[in-house]
């Protein structure tokens, strides 16, 4: 399952390279979460227009138009000028979602799920061959993150819901998620990429007034 959970503006595309045919298109987009320039926050409440699921995963009794903002800022690297625009996802104490019979009170969530993604393992092209996930993030300094907390911003979830194939986090990562939970300036102020075992593969300092661009490649043919 491909879920995006961002507390920053984002432009997103998922590409599938084909290493076997030299004359084939090398990087076709198979899922595209970029937002058209004429979209408003209300678009994300529409099952027809929104590129994301209108149901998953958000605070109980909230609509996506109450969560998503459309900031007036420069386009990200993956946005085409005058065609796409960044989006911003907000999160607060109303971002408590229901799982089964109970509310998940231990954390807050506003996670955008591409609506054409399938949950079953290998059910779509995002879970086959070699795929590359691309995204861009930028902090909103008017509503900055409290980086003494952990933020799971982007992840690719396993179909059994028992872990992620990769995770993009920021802030102080809890021990249960592979971190130390120790609040140091370096821990607080870095973006981090983790593998399926929650081991850290890469980290870089958060830059507050610019876009930062990331990509993760998964090779399902290597076990």
Residue frames relative to the residue before (quaternion, step in Angstrom):
aa qw qx qy qz dx dy dz
X 1.0000 0.0000 0.0000 0.0000 0.00 0.00 0.00
X 0.2364 -0.7720 0.5787 0.1154 3.57 -0.89 0.95
X 0.0432 0.8054 -0.5845 0.0886 3.54 -0.45 1.24
X 0.1406 -0.7703 0.6135 0.1022 3.54 -1.03 0.77
X 0.0305 -0.7929 0.6066 -0.0503 3.54 -0.77 1.06
X 0.1192 0.8430 -0.5045 0.1435 3.56 0.05 1.30
X 0.1454 -0.7400 0.6490 0.1002 3.50 -1.13 0.73
X 0.6444 0.4134 -0.3182 0.5590 3.53 0.99 0.94
X 0.6074 -0.5244 0.4169 0.4269 3.56 -1.23 0.14
X 0.0625 -0.8321 0.5506 -0.0249 3.56 -0.99 0.79
X 0.0726 -0.7141 0.6896 0.0961 3.50 -1.28 0.57
X 0.0680 -0.8476 0.5249 -0.0372 3.59 -0.65 1.07
X 0.1221 0.7517 -0.6468 0.0407 3.54 -1.12 0.72
X 0.1959 -0.7546 0.6149 0.1188 3.56 -1.16 0.64
X 0.0969 -0.8298 0.5496 0.0026 3.57 -0.66 1.10
X 0.2363 -0.7686 0.5843 0.1097 3.54 -1.18 0.70
X 0.2016 -0.7875 0.5682 0.1279 3.63 -0.26 1.17
X 0.2107 -0.7518 0.6086 0.1416 3.56 -1.18 0.58
X 0.1634 -0.8483 0.4960 0.0882 3.63 -0.06 1.22
X 0.6438 0.5950 -0.2982 0.3776 3.60 1.26 -0.24
X 0.7591 0.2846 -0.1736 0.5592 3.62 1.17 -0.41
X 0.3599 -0.7731 0.4813 0.2025 3.54 -0.44 1.22
X 0.7178 0.4364 -0.2589 0.4767 3.59 1.08 -0.64
X 0.5327 0.6298 -0.4120 0.3871 3.61 1.23 0.01
X 0.5987 -0.5091 0.4601 0.4131 3.55 -1.30 0.33
X 0.3944 -0.7829 0.4359 0.2038 3.55 -0.61 1.12
X 0.8356 0.1275 -0.0261 0.5337 3.58 0.98 -0.66
X 0.0448 0.8150 -0.5755 0.0502 3.64 0.52 1.06
X 0.4224 -0.6822 0.5323 0.2697 3.57 -1.08 0.71
X 0.1728 -0.8085 0.5559 0.0855 3.57 -0.75 1.02
X 0.7516 0.0668 -0.0937 0.6495 3.58 1.24 -0.42
X 0.0676 -0.8078 0.5856 -0.0012 3.57 -0.84 0.95
X 0.1224 -0.8187 0.5600 0.0337 3.56 -0.55 1.18
X 0.4013 0.7185 -0.4860 0.2942 3.59 1.23 0.21
X 0.3880 -0.7429 0.5193 0.1667 3.54 -1.15 0.76
X 0.4465 -0.6986 0.4896 0.2700 3.58 -0.84 0.97
X 0.6396 -0.5988 0.3402 0.3414 3.52 -1.09 0.81
X 0.7222 0.4396 -0.2541 0.4697 3.61 1.06 -0.67
X 0.4566 0.6823 -0.4611 0.3367 3.60 1.22 0.16
X 0.1861 -0.7382 0.6356 0.1283 3.53 -1.26 0.57
X 0.7088 -0.4255 0.3184 0.4639 3.59 -1.24 0.02
X 0.6188 0.5666 -0.3416 0.4235 3.59 1.07 -0.71
X 0.5369 0.6395 -0.4010 0.3768 3.60 1.15 -0.53
X 0.6878 0.5167 -0.2855 0.4225 3.57 1.03 -0.78
X 0.5889 0.5199 -0.3764 0.4912 3.57 1.32 0.14
X 0.6158 0.5686 -0.3259 0.4373 3.59 1.32 -0.15
X 0.4137 -0.7133 0.5133 0.2378 3.58 -0.73 1.08
X 0.6729 0.5030 -0.2926 0.4568 3.60 1.12 -0.61
X 0.7872 0.3780 -0.1842 0.4510 3.60 0.73 -1.04
X 0.6565 0.5385 -0.3384 0.4055 3.59 0.91 -0.77
X 0.4018 -0.7019 0.5243 0.2665 3.63 -0.98 0.76
X 0.6975 0.4386 -0.2481 0.5094 3.56 1.31 -0.21
X 0.6185 -0.5216 0.4307 0.3998 3.54 -1.27 0.35
X 0.3775 -0.7270 0.5244 0.2325 3.58 -0.97 0.81
X 0.6606 0.5288 -0.2969 0.4425 3.61 1.26 -0.22
X 0.8063 0.2845 -0.1099 0.5069 3.59 0.83 -1.01
X 0.8007 -0.4078 -0.4222 -0.1201 1.59 -1.81 1.69
X 0.0956 0.8203 -0.5460 0.1411 3.59 -0.58 1.09
X 0.7043 -0.4562 0.3425 0.4226 3.50 -1.34 0.19
X 0.5765 -0.6039 0.4275 0.3467 3.53 -1.05 0.78
X 0.8423 0.1563 -0.1657 0.4884 3.55 -1.03 0.98
X 0.5630 0.5555 -0.4134 0.4512 3.60 1.22 0.32
X 0.2755 -0.7100 0.6139 0.2077 3.56 -1.23 0.51
X 0.6142 -0.5599 0.3930 0.3934 3.58 -1.19 0.43
X 0.6129 0.5494 -0.3633 0.4366 3.61 1.08 -0.54
X 0.6325 0.4933 -0.3311 0.4970 3.60 1.25 -0.29
X 0.6973 0.4777 -0.2502 0.4722 3.59 1.23 -0.43
X 0.7604 0.3959 -0.1891 0.4788 3.57 0.90 -1.00
X 0.1413 -0.7536 0.6384 0.0678 3.52 -1.08 0.88
X 0.2815 -0.7383 0.5885 0.1709 3.56 -1.24 0.50
X 0.1499 -0.8456 0.5057 0.0818 3.61 0.23 1.24
X 0.3699 -0.6961 0.5693 0.2336 3.56 -1.19 0.61
X 0.3313 0.7144 -0.5365 0.3033 3.53 0.15 1.36
X 0.6875 -0.4743 0.3475 0.4263 3.55 -1.28 0.22
X 0.5597 -0.6157 0.4410 0.3363 3.55 -1.10 0.69
X 0.4961 -0.6389 0.4992 0.3105 3.55 -1.23 0.52
X 0.7379 -0.4198 0.2980 0.4363 3.56 -1.32 0.13
X 0.7522 0.4125 -0.2140 0.4671 3.60 0.94 -0.87
X 0.5762 0.5636 -0.3888 0.4463 3.59 1.24 -0.08
X 0.3380 -0.7117 0.5748 0.2210 3.56 -1.04 0.79
X 0.5211 -0.6767 0.4274 0.2965 3.55 -0.76 1.09
X 0.8412 0.1163 -0.1507 0.5061 3.56 -0.98 1.02
X 0.6573 0.4449 -0.3359 0.5072 3.62 1.23 0.25
X 0.7953 0.1663 -0.0714 0.5785 3.58 0.94 -0.92
X 0.1232 -0.7664 0.6227 0.0989 3.53 -1.34 0.29
X 0.5489 -0.6076 0.4453 0.3624 3.61 -1.13 0.50
X 0.1934 -0.7348 0.6285 0.1667 3.52 -1.31 0.31
X 0.2183 -0.7583 0.6008 0.1278 3.54 -1.26 0.46
X 0.1912 -0.7724 0.5993 0.0876 3.55 -0.95 0.93
X 0.1973 -0.7902 0.5732 0.0901 3.56 -0.77 1.05
X 0.0826 -0.7838 0.6147 0.0315 3.53 -1.20 0.55
X 0.0922 0.7859 -0.6039 0.0962 3.57 -1.02 0.84
X 0.7581 -0.3973 0.2517 0.4517 3.60 -1.22 -0.23
X 0.5794 0.5405 -0.3943 0.4654 3.61 1.25 0.07
X 0.5785 0.6226 -0.3518 0.3924 3.58 1.29 -0.27
X 0.3451 0.7097 -0.5198 0.3271 3.56 0.88 1.03
X 0.1367 -0.8290 0.5400 0.0501 3.59 -0.55 1.13
X 0.4406 -0.6856 0.5234 0.2487 3.54 -1.27 0.49
X 0.0463 -0.7644 0.6431 0.0016 3.54 -0.98 0.98
X 0.8055 0.0043 -0.0468 0.5908 3.56 -0.38 1.22
X 0.8115 -0.2461 0.1996 0.4910 3.55 -0.82 -1.01
X 0.7722 0.3787 -0.1845 0.4757 3.59 1.17 -0.41
X 0.4911 -0.6189 0.5233 0.3193 3.51 -1.33 0.37
X 0.3850 -0.7089 0.5448 0.2291 3.57 -1.06 0.81
X 0.1044 -0.8628 0.4943 0.0174 3.55 0.15 1.34
X 0.5845 0.6381 -0.3585 0.3503 3.60 1.20 -0.37
X 0.8019 0.0653 -0.0317 0.5930 3.59 1.20 -0.32
X 0.4114 -0.6828 0.5493 0.2507 3.56 -1.34 0.18
X 0.0534 -0.8307 0.5537 -0.0218 3.56 -0.99 0.77
X 0.1055 0.7184 -0.6859 0.0494 3.51 -1.20 0.78
X 0.1121 0.8494 -0.4964 0.1399 3.55 0.25 1.31
X 0.2747 -0.7670 0.5621 0.1423 3.57 -0.67 1.13
X 0.1060 -0.7906 0.6030 0.0120 3.56 -0.81 1.09
X 0.4412 -0.6874 0.5062 0.2766 3.59 -0.70 1.05
X 0.4399 -0.7736 0.3897 0.2370 3.55 -0.53 1.21
X 0.6810 0.4734 -0.3059 0.4675 3.63 1.15 -0.37
X 0.4732 0.6661 -0.4437 0.3682 3.57 1.29 0.03
X 0.2809 -0.7446 0.5844 0.1585 3.55 -1.14 0.76
X 0.4703 -0.7046 0.4566 0.2718 3.55 -1.00 0.77
X 0.6301 0.5705 -0.3482 0.3953 3.60 0.98 -0.78
X 0.5667 -0.6161 0.4309 0.3371 3.57 -1.04 0.83
X 0.8438 0.1454 -0.1284 0.5004 3.59 -0.85 0.99
X 0.4540 0.7297 -0.4261 0.2826 3.58 1.26 0.11
X 0.7919 0.1201 -0.0909 0.5917 3.60 1.18 -0.33
X 0.7278 -0.4802 0.2857 0.3976 3.54 -1.33 0.23
X 0.5574 0.6039 -0.3974 0.4083 3.60 1.21 -0.25
X 0.7452 0.3545 -0.1883 0.5324 3.59 1.25 -0.35
X 0.6560 0.4669 -0.3150 0.5024 3.57 1.13 0.59
X 0.8340 0.2261 -0.1498 0.4806 3.55 -1.21 0.55
X 0.6372 -0.4543 0.4082 0.4700 3.55 -0.90 -1.04
X 0.0056 0.8086 -0.5861 0.0511 3.58 -0.66 1.10
X 0.1864 -0.7663 0.6066 0.1004 3.52 -1.19 0.63
X 0.2214 -0.7621 0.6006 0.0975 3.53 -0.89 1.04
X 0.0835 -0.7937 0.6023 0.0187 3.57 -0.88 1.01
X 0.1582 0.7725 -0.6106 0.0730 3.57 -1.07 0.68
X 0.2070 -0.7411 0.6230 0.1408 3.53 -1.35 0.37
X 0.0824 -0.7978 0.5963 0.0343 3.57 -1.05 0.76
X 0.0076 -0.7772 0.6291 -0.0114 3.51 -1.23 0.58
X 0.4426 -0.7002 0.4967 0.2591 3.56 -0.89 0.94
X 0.2955 -0.6897 0.6280 0.2067 3.53 -1.23 0.64
X 0.2682 -0.8160 0.4912 0.1445 3.58 -0.22 1.26
X 0.5718 0.5609 -0.3935 0.4511 3.60 1.25 -0.14
X 0.7633 0.1357 -0.0838 0.6260 3.57 1.26 -0.50
X 0.0161 -0.8628 0.5051 0.0125 3.60 0.61 1.09
X 0.5614 -0.5807 0.4729 0.3521 3.53 -1.26 0.47
X 0.3670 -0.6606 0.6014 0.2593 3.53 -1.21 0.60
X 0.1659 -0.8681 0.4630 0.0675 3.55 0.15 1.32
X 0.4558 0.6135 -0.4929 0.4159 3.57 1.19 0.41
X 0.6476 0.4473 -0.3001 0.5390 3.57 1.38 -0.06
X 0.4816 -0.6267 0.5228 0.3194 3.55 -1.33 0.27
X 0.0832 -0.7725 0.6282 0.0412 3.56 -1.05 0.86
X 0.1771 -0.7390 0.6426 0.0980 3.56 -0.76 1.09
X 0.1502 -0.8612 0.4842 0.0353 3.53 -0.18 1.31
X 0.7836 -0.0055 0.0294 0.6205 3.59 0.99 -0.81
X 0.1660 0.7882 -0.5857 0.0900 3.57 -0.99 0.79
X 0.2847 -0.7084 0.6149 0.1975 3.53 -1.32 0.38
X 0.2241 -0.8380 0.4912 0.0797 3.53 -0.21 1.35
X 0.4926 -0.6346 0.5088 0.3095 3.55 -1.12 0.69
X 0.6011 -0.6064 0.3873 0.3478 3.56 -1.12 0.64
X 0.6789 0.4682 -0.3070 0.4750 3.62 1.16 -0.42
X 0.4485 -0.7275 0.4102 0.3183 3.60 1.35 0.12
X 0.5516 0.6442 -0.3834 0.3656 3.61 1.21 0.19
X 0.8085 -0.0322 0.0011 0.5876 3.57 1.19 0.33
X 0.4200 -0.6853 0.5383 0.2532 3.52 -1.36 0.08
X 0.4701 -0.6610 0.4984 0.3059 3.55 -1.11 0.61
X 0.7482 -0.1199 -0.0139 0.6524 3.55 1.29 -0.35
X 0.1444 -0.7773 0.6086 0.0684 3.54 -1.26 0.49
X 0.1807 -0.7533 0.6252 0.0944 3.54 -1.06 0.87
X 0.0050 0.8380 -0.5404 0.0754 3.56 -0.37 1.27
X 0.1161 -0.7594 0.6309 0.1085 3.51 -1.37 0.24
X 0.7278 0.4091 -0.3054 0.4580 3.55 -1.20 0.49
X 0.7221 -0.4183 0.3330 0.4389 3.54 -1.34 -0.35
X 0.2468 -0.8038 0.5300 0.1094 3.58 -0.36 1.28
X 0.4693 -0.7025 0.4698 0.2559 3.55 -0.86 1.04
X 0.6190 -0.5637 0.3862 0.3872 3.62 -1.10 0.56
X 0.6326 0.5478 -0.3409 0.4283 3.60 1.01 -0.76
X 0.7222 0.3967 -0.2291 0.5183 3.59 1.22 -0.48
X 0.7175 -0.4733 0.2457 0.4482 3.57 1.17 0.50
X 0.6331 0.5372 -0.3343 0.4459 3.58 1.24 -0.18
X 0.5834 -0.5799 0.4392 0.3612 3.53 -1.32 -0.13
X 0.3665 -0.7313 0.4922 0.2978 3.55 1.17 -0.56
X 0.5333 0.6248 -0.4027 0.4038 3.60 1.28 0.12
X 0.3173 -0.7787 0.5187 0.1547 3.55 -0.67 1.16
X 0.1315 0.7584 -0.6218 0.1442 3.56 -0.28 1.34
X 0.6542 -0.5123 0.3567 0.4270 3.63 -1.13 0.38
X 0.6654 0.4955 -0.3168 0.4596 3.62 0.95 -0.78
X 0.6582 0.5039 -0.3068 0.4676 3.58 0.95 -0.90
X 0.6782 0.5180 -0.2911 0.4325 3.55 0.92 -0.91
X 0.8113 0.3388 -0.1235 0.4602 3.55 0.86 -0.97
X 0.6083 0.5441 -0.3739 0.4405 3.60 1.03 0.68
X 0.3579 -0.6350 0.6352 0.2554 3.49 -1.37 0.55
X 0.0917 -0.8071 0.5831 0.0110 3.58 -1.01 0.81
X 0.1896 -0.7490 0.6228 0.1230 3.57 -1.16 0.69
X 0.1118 -0.8028 0.5854 0.0190 3.56 -0.82 1.09
X 0.4290 -0.6900 0.5205 0.2625 3.55 -1.20 0.59
X 0.7696 -0.3803 0.2524 0.4465 3.58 -1.30 -0.16
X 0.6852 0.4394 -0.2729 0.5129 3.59 1.27 -0.31
X 0.4962 -0.6728 0.3900 0.3860 3.56 1.36 0.22
X 0.4261 0.6689 -0.4922 0.3588 3.57 1.15 0.52
X 0.4583 -0.7109 0.4697 0.2528 3.57 -0.99 0.87
X 0.2207 -0.7964 0.5573 0.0802 3.54 -0.78 1.14
X 0.8072 -0.0115 0.0922 0.5829 3.54 1.04 -0.78
X 0.0809 0.7780 -0.6230 0.0064 3.54 -1.19 0.55
X 0.0288 -0.7822 0.6223 -0.0045 3.53 -1.21 0.59
X 0.5734 -0.6072 0.4162 0.3595 3.57 -1.09 0.61
X 0.4822 -0.6417 0.5198 0.2924 3.54 -1.14 0.73
X 0.1692 -0.7635 0.6184 0.0776 3.56 -0.90 1.01
X 0.3841 -0.8188 0.3879 0.1777 3.53 -0.39 1.27
X 0.8114 0.2866 -0.1436 0.4888 3.63 0.94 -0.63
X 0.6934 0.4001 -0.2851 0.5270 3.56 1.08 0.67
X 0.5546 -0.5683 0.4811 0.3714 3.54 -1.29 0.33
X 0.1005 -0.7443 0.6542 0.0885 3.54 -1.20 0.65
X 0.2280 -0.8118 0.5348 0.0547 3.54 -0.80 1.14
X 0.0582 -0.8106 0.5820 -0.0269 3.54 -0.95 0.96
X 0.0158 -0.7659 0.6419 0.0341 3.53 -1.32 0.43
X 0.0717 -0.7608 0.6441 0.0337 3.54 -1.16 0.76
X 0.1738 -0.7813 0.5924 0.0920 3.58 -0.88 0.95
X 0.1404 -0.7663 0.6241 0.0600 3.54 -1.01 0.97
X 0.1454 -0.7764 0.6107 0.0558 3.56 -0.94 0.97
X 0.2094 -0.8195 0.5254 0.0923 3.56 -0.20 1.30
X 0.5976 0.5762 -0.3638 0.4225 3.58 1.24 -0.25
X 0.6659 0.4242 -0.2952 0.5380 3.58 1.30 -0.21
X 0.2172 -0.8008 0.5489 0.1017 3.56 -0.54 1.14
